[in-house]
Amino acid sequence: MIVAVKRRDYKRLLIKAISLLSVLAMFTAYYFHMSEEFNQETMEKVEKNNKLTKKKKKAKTIEKIIYREAQTAVDLIGQINVKEIKILGKRLFLVCDTNTDLEPLMIRYGVMALVKHSVSDIKIAINLDLIVSSKYDEV
């Protein structure tokens, strides 16, 4: 029978303590690194969310301006005479009866309103680009 007697080796104990401390130091460094990275991600999300809300607010105000302008155009022509309203691109298209008085509309919009007379109806295209840009600056 062989009996092995182990003595306390202070070098081995010191190496174990140093390795344990280094592992703890690595874990704490990793924790702080990951928390900083998480904070950066949340800040980026907040900034992106702010940009999206700004875009949504801008879109809402432009939509309100266009809606009010369409309402004004219909009021000038007379609601009874309007057959159809469309917004295509940067233009507001109105289709009216042939007996519609366009004088108030031409006074308000002038060159920005393009008018086409046909046998069955009158088609009006109003350029909204300048109107939205001027009214958006006011808001």
MARBA-3410 file (N, C-alpha, C, O; in Angstrom, 1 decimal):
139
0.8,-1.2,0.0,0.0,0.0,0.0,0.9,1.2,0.0,1.9,1.3,0.7 ~ 0.5,2.2,-0.9,1.3,3.4,-1.0,0.4,4.5,-0.4,-0.7,4.7,-0.7 ~ 1.1,5.3,0.4,0.4,6.4,1.0,1.1,7.6,0.6,2.4,7.8,0.7 ~ 0.3,8.6,0.1,0.9,9.9,-0.4,0.5,10.9,0.6,-0.7,11.1,0.9 ~ 1.4,11.6,1.0,1.2,12.8,1.9,1.4,14.0,1.1,2.4,14.3,0.5
0.3,14.8,1.1,0.4,16.1,0.4,0.7,17.2,1.4,0.1,17.3,2.5 ~ 1.6,18.0,1.0,2.0,19.1,1.8,1.3,20.3,1.2,0.9,20.4,0.1 ~ 1.1,21.3,2.1,0.5,22.6,1.6,1.6,23.3,0.8,2.7,23.6,1.3 ~ 1.3,23.5,-0.5,2.2,24.2,-1.3,1.6,25.7,-1.5,0.6,25.9,-2.1 ~ 2.3,26.6,-1.0,1.9,28.0,-1.0,1.9,28.6,-2.5,1.1,29.5,-2.8
2.8,28.1,-3.3,2.8,28.5,-4.7,1.5,28.1,-5.4,0.9,28.9,-6.1 ~ 1.1,26.9,-5.2,-0.1,26.4,-5.8,-1.3,27.2,-5.3,-2.2,27.5,-6.1 ~ -1.4,27.4,-4.1,-2.5,28.2,-3.5,-2.5,29.6,-4.0,-3.6,30.2,-4.3 ~ -1.3,30.2,-4.2,-1.2,31.6,-4.7,-1.7,31.6,-6.2,-2.4,32.5,-6.6 ~ -1.3,30.6,-6.9,-1.7,30.5,-8.4,-3.2,30.4,-8.5,-3.9,31.0,-9.3
-3.8,29.5,-7.6,-5.3,29.4,-7.6,-6.0,30.7,-7.2,-7.0,31.0,-7.9 ~ -5.5,31.4,-6.3,-6.1,32.7,-5.9,-6.0,33.7,-7.0,-6.9,34.4,-7.3 ~ -4.8,33.8,-7.6,-4.6,34.7,-8.8,-5.5,34.4,-9.9,-6.1,35.3,-10.5 ~ -5.7,33.1,-10.2,-6.5,32.7,-11.3,-8.0,33.0,-11.0,-8.8,33.4,-11.9 ~ -8.4,32.8,-9.8,-9.8,33.1,-9.4,-10.0,34.6,-9.5,-11.1,35.0,-9.9
-9.1,35.4,-9.0,-9.2,36.9,-9.1,-9.3,37.3,-10.6,-10.0,38.2,-10.9 ~ -8.5,36.7,-11.4,-8.5,37.1,-12.9,-9.8,36.7,-13.5,-10.3,37.5,-14.4 ~ -10.3,35.6,-13.2,-11.7,35.2,-13.7,-12.7,36.1,-13.2,-13.6,36.6,-14.0 ~ -12.7,36.5,-12.0,-13.7,37.5,-11.5,-13.5,38.9,-12.2,-14.5,39.5,-12.5 ~ -12.3,39.3,-12.4,-12.0,40.5,-13.1,-12.5,40.5,-14.5,-13.1,41.4,-15.0
-12.4,39.3,-15.2,-12.9,39.2,-16.6,-14.4,39.3,-16.6,-15.0,39.9,-17.5 ~ -15.0,38.6,-15.7,-16.5,38.7,-15.6,-17.0,40.1,-15.4,-18.0,40.5,-16.0 ~ -16.4,40.8,-14.4,-16.8,42.2,-14.2,-16.6,43.1,-15.4,-17.4,43.9,-15.7 ~ -15.4,42.9,-16.1,-15.2,43.7,-17.3,-16.2,43.4,-18.4,-16.7,44.3,-19.0 ~ -16.5,42.1,-18.5,-17.5,41.7,-19.5,-18.9,42.3,-19.2,-19.6,42.7,-20.1
-19.3,42.3,-17.9,-20.5,42.8,-17.4,-20.6,44.3,-17.8,-21.6,44.8,-18.3 ~ -19.6,45.1,-17.4,-19.6,46.5,-17.7,-19.6,46.8,-19.2,-20.2,47.7,-19.7 ~ -18.9,46.0,-20.0,-18.8,46.1,-21.4,-20.2,45.9,-22.0,-20.7,46.7,-22.9 ~ -20.9,44.8,-21.6,-22.2,44.5,-22.1,-23.3,45.6,-21.7,-24.2,45.9,-22.5 ~ -23.1,46.1,-20.5,-24.1,47.1,-20.0,-23.9,48.4,-20.8,-24.9,49.0,-21.2
-22.7,48.7,-21.2,-22.4,49.9,-22.0,-23.0,49.7,-23.4,-23.5,50.6,-24.0 ~ -22.8,48.5,-23.9,-23.3,48.2,-25.3,-24.8,48.3,-25.3,-25.4,48.8,-26.2 ~ -25.4,47.7,-24.3,-26.9,47.8,-24.2,-27.4,49.2,-24.1,-28.4,49.6,-24.7 ~ -26.7,50.1,-23.3,-27.1,51.5,-23.2,-26.9,52.2,-24.6,-27.8,53.0,-24.9 ~ -25.9,51.8,-25.3,-25.7,52.4,-26.7,-26.9,52.0,-27.6,-27.4,52.8,-28.3
-27.3,50.7,-27.5,-28.4,50.2,-28.3,-29.7,51.0,-28.0,-30.4,51.3,-28.9 ~ -29.9,51.1,-26.7,-31.2,51.8,-26.3,-31.1,53.3,-26.7,-32.2,53.8,-27.1 ~ -30.0,53.9,-26.7,-29.9,55.3,-27.1,-30.1,55.4,-28.6,-30.8,56.3,-29.1 ~ -29.6,54.4,-29.4,-29.8,54.4,-30.8,-31.3,54.2,-31.1,-31.9,54.9,-32.0 ~ -32.0,53.3,-30.4,-33.4,53.1,-30.6,-34.2,54.4,-30.3,-35.1,54.7,-31.0
-33.8,55.1,-29.2,-34.5,56.3,-28.8,-34.4,57.3,-29.9,-35.3,58.0,-30.3 ~ -33.1,57.5,-30.4,-32.9,58.5,-31.5,-33.7,58.1,-32.7,-34.2,59.0,-33.4 ~ -33.7,56.8,-33.1,-34.4,56.4,-34.3,-35.9,56.6,-34.1,-36.6,57.0,-35.0 ~ -36.4,56.4,-32.9,-37.8,56.6,-32.6,-38.2,58.1,-32.7,-39.2,58.4,-33.2 ~ -37.3,58.9,-32.2,-37.5,60.4,-32.3,-37.5,60.8,-33.7,-38.4,61.6,-34.1
-36.7,60.3,-34.6,-36.7,60.6,-36.0,-38.0,60.2,-36.6,-38.6,60.9,-37.4 ~ -38.5,59.0,-36.3,-39.7,58.5,-36.8,-40.9,59.3,-36.4,-41.8,59.6,-37.2 ~ -40.9,59.8,-35.1,-42.0,60.6,-34.7,-42.0,62.0,-35.3,-43.0,62.5,-35.6 ~ -40.8,62.5,-35.6,-40.7,63.7,-36.3,-41.2,63.6,-37.7,-41.9,64.5,-38.2 ~ -40.9,62.5,-38.4,-41.4,62.3,-39.7,-42.9,62.1,-39.7,-43.6,62.6,-40.6
-43.4,61.4,-38.7,-44.8,61.2,-38.6,-45.5,62.6,-38.4,-46.6,62.8,-39.0 ~ -45.0,63.4,-37.5,-45.6,64.7,-37.3,-45.5,65.6,-38.5,-46.5,66.3,-38.8 ~ -44.4,65.5,-39.3,-44.3,66.3,-40.5,-45.4,65.8,-41.5,-46.0,66.6,-42.2 ~ -45.5,64.5,-41.6,-46.5,63.9,-42.5,-47.9,64.3,-42.2,-48.7,64.6,-43.0 ~ -48.2,64.3,-40.9,-49.5,64.7,-40.4,-49.8,66.2,-40.7,-50.9,66.5,-41.2
-48.8,67.1,-40.5,-49.1,68.5,-40.8,-49.3,68.7,-42.3,-50.1,69.5,-42.7 ~ -48.5,68.0,-43.1,-48.6,68.2,-44.5,-50.0,67.6,-45.0,-50.6,68.2,-45.8 ~ -50.4,66.5,-44.4,-51.7,66.0,-44.7,-52.8,66.9,-44.3,-53.8,67.1,-45.1 ~ -52.7,67.6,-43.2,-53.7,68.6,-42.8,-53.8,69.7,-43.7,-54.8,70.3,-44.1 ~ -52.6,70.2,-44.1,-52.5,71.3,-45.1,-53.2,71.0,-46.4,-53.9,71.8,-46.9
-52.9,69.8,-46.9,-53.5,69.4,-48.2,-55.0,69.2,-48.0,-55.8,69.6,-48.9 ~ -55.4,68.7,-46.9,-56.9,68.5,-46.7,-57.6,69.9,-46.6,-58.7,70.0,-47.2 ~ -57.0,70.8,-45.9,-57.6,72.2,-45.8,-57.6,72.8,-47.2,-58.6,73.5,-47.5 ~ -56.6,72.6,-48.0,-56.5,73.2,-49.3,-57.6,72.6,-50.2,-58.2,73.3,-51.0 ~ -57.8,71.3,-50.1,-58.8,70.7,-50.9,-60.2,71.2,-50.5,-61.1,71.4,-51.3
-60.4,71.4,-49.2,-61.6,71.9,-48.7,-61.9,73.3,-49.2,-63.0,73.6,-49.5 ~ -60.9,74.1,-49.2,-61.0,75.5,-49.7,-61.3,75.5,-51.2,-62.2,76.3,-51.6 ~ -60.7,74.6,-51.9,-61.0,74.6,-53.4,-62.4,74.1,-53.6,-63.1,74.7,-54.5 ~ -62.9,73.2,-52.9,-64.3,72.7,-53.0,-65.3,73.8,-52.6,-66.3,74.0,-53.2 ~ -64.9,74.6,-51.5,-65.8,75.7,-51.1,-65.8,76.8,-52.2,-66.9,77.4,-52.4
-64.7,77.0,-52.9,-64.7,78.1,-53.9,-65.5,77.7,-55.1,-66.2,78.5,-55.7 ~ -65.4,76.4,-55.5,-66.2,75.9,-56.7,-67.7,75.7,-56.3,-68.5,76.0,-57.1 ~ -67.9,75.2,-55.2,-69.3,74.9,-54.7,-69.3,73.4,-54.7,-69.0,72.7,-55.6 ~ -69.8,72.9,-53.5,-69.8,71.4,-53.3,-70.7,70.7,-54.2,-70.5,69.5,-54.6 ~ -71.7,71.3,-54.7,-72.7,70.7,-55.5,-72.1,70.4,-56.9,-72.4,69.4,-57.5
-71.2,71.2,-57.4,-70.6,71.1,-58.7,-69.5,70.1,-58.8,-69.1,69.7,-59.8 ~ -68.9,69.7,-57.6,-67.7,68.8,-57.6,-68.2,67.3,-57.7,-69.1,66.9,-57.0 ~ -67.6,66.6,-58.7,-67.9,65.2,-58.9,-66.9,64.3,-58.2,-67.2,63.3,-57.6 ~ -65.6,64.7,-58.3,-64.6,63.8,-57.8,-63.3,64.6,-57.4,-63.0,65.6,-58.0 ~ -62.7,64.1,-56.4,-61.4,64.7,-55.9,-60.4,63.6,-55.8,-60.6,62.6,-55.2
-59.2,63.9,-56.3,-58.0,63.0,-56.1,-56.8,63.7,-55.8,-56.6,64.9,-56.2 ~ -55.9,63.1,-55.1,-54.6,63.6,-54.9,-53.6,62.6,-55.5,-53.4,61.5,-55.0 ~ -52.9,63.1,-56.5,-51.9,62.2,-57.2,-50.6,62.9,-57.3,-50.5,64.0,-57.9 ~ -49.6,62.4,-56.6,-48.3,63.0,-56.5,-48.4,64.4,-55.8,-48.7,64.5,-54.7 ~ -48.0,65.4,-56.5,-48.0,66.8,-56.0,-49.1,67.6,-56.5,-49.1,68.8,-56.5
-50.2,66.9,-57.0,-51.3,67.7,-57.6,-52.6,67.2,-57.0,-52.8,66.1,-56.6 ~ -53.5,68.2,-56.9,-54.9,68.0,-56.4,-55.8,68.0,-57.7,-55.9,69.1,-58.3 ~ -56.4,66.9,-58.0,-57.3,66.9,-59.2,-58.7,67.0,-58.8,-59.2,66.3,-57.9 ~ -59.4,67.9,-59.4,-60.9,68.1,-59.2,-61.6,67.9,-60.5,-61.2,68.3,-61.6 ~ -62.7,67.1,-60.5,-63.6,67.0,-61.7,-64.9,67.6,-61.3,-65.5,67.3,-60.3
-65.3,68.6,-62.2,-66.5,69.4,-61.9,-67.5,69.3,-63.1,-67.2,68.8,-64.1 ~ -68.7,69.8,-62.8,-69.7,69.9,-63.9,-69.3,70.9,-64.9,-68.4,71.7,-64.6 ~ -69.9,70.9,-66.0,-69.6,71.8,-67.1,-70.1,73.2,-66.8,-69.5,74.2,-67.4 ~ -71.1,73.4,-66.0,-71.6,74.7,-65.7,-71.0,75.4,-64.5,-71.6,76.3,-63.9 ~ -69.9,74.9,-64.1,-69.2,75.4,-62.8,-68.5,76.8,-63.1,-67.9,76.9,-64.1
-68.7,77.7,-62.2,-68.0,79.0,-62.2,-66.6,78.8,-61.6,-66.5,78.6,-60.4 ~ -65.6,79.0,-62.5,-64.2,78.8,-62.0,-63.5,80.1,-61.7,-62.3,80.0,-61.3 ~ -64.2,81.2,-61.7,-63.5,82.5,-61.5,-62.9,82.6,-60.1,-61.8,83.0,-60.0 ~ -63.6,82.2,-59.0,-63.0,82.3,-57.7,-61.8,81.4,-57.5,-60.8,81.8,-56.9 ~ -61.8,80.2,-58.2,-60.7,79.3,-58.1,-59.5,79.9,-58.9,-58.4,79.8,-58.4
-59.7,80.5,-60.0,-58.7,81.1,-60.8,-58.1,82.3,-60.1,-56.9,82.6,-60.2 ~ -58.9,83.0,-59.3,-58.4,84.2,-58.6,-57.5,83.7,-57.5,-56.4,84.3,-57.2 ~ -57.9,82.6,-56.8,-57.1,82.2,-55.7,-55.8,81.5,-56.1,-54.7,81.8,-55.6 ~ -55.9,80.6,-57.1,-54.7,79.8,-57.4,-53.9,80.3,-58.7,-52.7,80.1,-58.8 ~ -54.6,81.0,-59.5,-53.9,81.6,-60.7,-53.3,80.6,-61.6,-53.9,79.7,-62.1
-52.0,80.7,-61.8,-51.2,79.8,-62.7,-51.1,78.4,-62.1,-50.8,77.5,-62.9 ~ -51.2,78.3,-60.8,-51.0,76.9,-60.2,-52.1,76.0,-60.5,-52.0,74.8,-60.3 ~ -53.3,76.5,-61.0,-54.4,75.7,-61.4,-54.5,75.5,-62.9,-54.6,76.5,-63.7 ~ -54.4,74.3,-63.3,-54.5,74.0,-64.8,-55.9,73.5,-65.0,-56.4,72.6,-64.3 ~ -56.5,74.0,-66.0,-57.9,73.7,-66.3,-58.1,73.1,-67.7,-57.5,73.6,-68.6
-58.9,72.0,-67.8,-59.1,71.4,-69.1,-60.6,71.2,-69.2,-61.3,70.5,-68.4 ~ -61.2,71.8,-70.2,-62.6,71.8,-70.5,-62.9,70.6,-71.4,-62.2,70.5,-72.5 ~ -63.9,69.8,-71.2,-64.3,68.8,-72.1,-65.8,68.8,-72.2,-66.5,69.6,-71.5 ~ -66.4,68.0,-73.0,-67.9,68.1,-73.2,-68.6,67.6,-72.0,-69.7,68.2,-71.6 ~ -68.1,66.6,-71.3,-68.8,66.1,-70.1,-68.5,66.7,-68.8,-69.3,66.7,-67.9
-67.3,67.3,-68.7,-66.9,67.8,-67.4,-65.7,68.8,-67.5,-65.2,69.0,-68.6 ~ -65.3,69.4,-66.4,-64.1,70.2,-66.3,-63.2,69.6,-65.4,-63.5,69.2,-64.3 ~ -61.9,69.5,-65.8,-60.9,68.9,-65.0,-59.9,70.0,-64.5,-59.4,70.7,-65.4 ~ -59.6,70.0,-63.2,-58.7,71.0,-62.7,-57.6,70.3,-61.9,-57.9,69.4,-61.2 ~ -56.4,70.7,-62.2,-55.2,70.2,-61.5,-54.5,71.4,-60.8,-54.1,72.3,-61.4
-54.5,71.3,-59.5,-53.8,72.3,-58.7,-52.5,71.8,-58.2,-52.4,70.8,-57.5 ~ -51.4,72.6,-58.4,-50.1,72.2,-57.9,-50.0,72.5,-56.4,-50.1,73.7,-56.0 ~ -49.8,71.5,-55.6,-49.7,71.6,-54.2,-48.3,71.9,-53.6,-48.2,72.2,-52.5 ~ -47.4,71.8,-54.5,-46.0,71.9,-54.0,-45.7,73.2,-53.4,-45.2,73.3,-52.3 ~ -46.0,74.3,-54.0,-45.8,75.7,-53.5,-46.7,76.0,-52.3,-46.2,76.6,-51.4
-47.9,75.5,-52.4,-48.8,75.8,-51.3,-48.4,75.1,-50.0,-48.4,75.7,-48.9 ~ -48.0,73.8,-50.1,-47.5,73.1,-48.9,-46.2,73.7,-48.4,-46.1,73.8,-47.1 ~ -45.3,74.0,-49.2,-44.1,74.6,-48.8,-44.3,75.9,-48.1,-43.6,76.2,-47.1 ~ -45.1,76.8,-48.6,-45.4,78.1,-47.9,-46.1,77.9,-46.6,-45.8,78.6,-45.7 ~ -47.1,77.0,-46.6,-47.9,76.9,-45.4,-47.2,76.1,-44.3,-47.4,76.3,-43.1
-46.3,75.2,-44.7,-45.5,74.4,-43.7,-44.5,75.3,-43.0,-44.2,75.0,-41.8 ~ -44.0,76.3,-43.7,-43.0,77.2,-43.0,-43.8,78.0,-42.0,-43.2,78.4,-41.0 ~ -45.0,78.3,-42.2,-45.8,79.1,-41.2,-46.1,78.3,-40.0,-46.1,78.8,-38.9 ~ -46.3,77.0,-40.1,-46.7,76.1,-39.0,-45.5,75.8,-38.2,-45.6,75.1,-37.2
END
